[in-house]
Amino acid sequence: MSKTVVKEIGILVPTFELDKLAILFDQQAPRDLREMAIVHEFEELTEEPLKVGGTIEIGDEVFTITALGSQANQNLKERGHISLYFREPFEEILPGAVFASPHHFPTFKEGTIISFK
């Protein structure tokens, strides 16, 4: 299991709710990206935290990973970055994308625990 804690919510994060998209970055994210990101800090990180059929727990909500980009695990480990979609893919899956269901945008706030199982 991998576990991270939300440290900061960018001012533009709510604008992505209609698209059901959450952009995660670790605390090394540049200032211009922080505005649209959920900035987090890992407490635990396993080798391959993301896999199709695995789960993502955001606070008390549980989501199942339905599709995964080819670079998602590497991006998450190196920069704490993934683009997390709470819907099904419409086209080709981008390398850093993660798709999860159920298809609703969760509540993010500072201190929220995100676990990848």
N, C-alpha and C positions, 0 to 999 in steps of 0.2 A: 504494500500500500504506500502511496505517496500522499503527502498532506501539505497544504499551503494555507496561509492566512492572508486575507485581503487587508491591505494597508492603506489604500487610497482609491477613491472612485473619481475618475476624470469627469470634468464638467459636461462633456459631450456623450457620456455613456447612455443616458436616457434617450438620446436621439436614435440609437440603434435598436431600441426595444421593438419597434414595429417590424424591423427586419429579423428579429429574433437572433441577434448577433451580439456576443460578448467577446471583446478582445482582451486577452490577458497578456501582461508583461511583468517581468520581475522588476525589482527596484532600480535596475540599471537603465531602464527605458529613458530615452531622450525626452526632454521637456515637451516638444511638440507632439509626441506620441502619448504622453501621459494624459493629455486632455481627453483622449478618446478611449483610454484603457482602464481596466481594472488592474491596479498594481498590487502585486502580492509578494510574499516571501515564503520560501519553502522551509518547512520544519523537517520533512523527510522526503527523499526522492529516490525511487527505485530505478533500475536500469531501463525498463520498458513500461512506464506507467499507463500508457494508453493502448487499448486493444478493442477491436470490434467485439461487442458483447459484454465488455467491461462496464463498470459504472462510474459515474461522477456524482458525488454527493456535495451539494451546495447548501450549507446550513442543514435544514431538515428535509430538503428535497433530494430525491434520487432520480438520476437520469441514466439511461442506457445508451452507450455509444453504438451508433448504427453504421457509421462510415468514418474513415480515417484517411487523411492525406499521407503521402509517402514520407514526408519530413516532419510530421507532427511531433513524434517522440524526440527527435533530435532538437527541434526548435524549442520545445518545452524545457529540455535539459540545459541547453546552451544559453537561452535568453529568457526562459520562463514564458515564452510566447506561443500562444495558439489562438486561432480564430474559432470560437465555439458557437456553432449554429444550433438552435433549437427548432429544427425543421429538417425535412429531407432535402438532399441535394437536387437541384434543378438541372445541372449540367456537370461537366467534368469537375472532380474534386481537386481544389487547390492543394498544394503540398503541405501547408500548415493548418489545414482545416480539420475540424472535428465536428461531426454531426451527432446530435443526441435527441432522444425522445424521453418523456412526452414533449410535445411541441409548444411549450410556453416559456416565456422569459422569466427566469427566477429572480428572487430578490437578492441583490448584492448590497452589502454595507460594510463599513470598516469593521474588522474583527471576524467576519464570516469565515468559517473553515471550509475549504474545498478539498475533498479527498478523491483520489483516483484509485479505483480498486479493480 
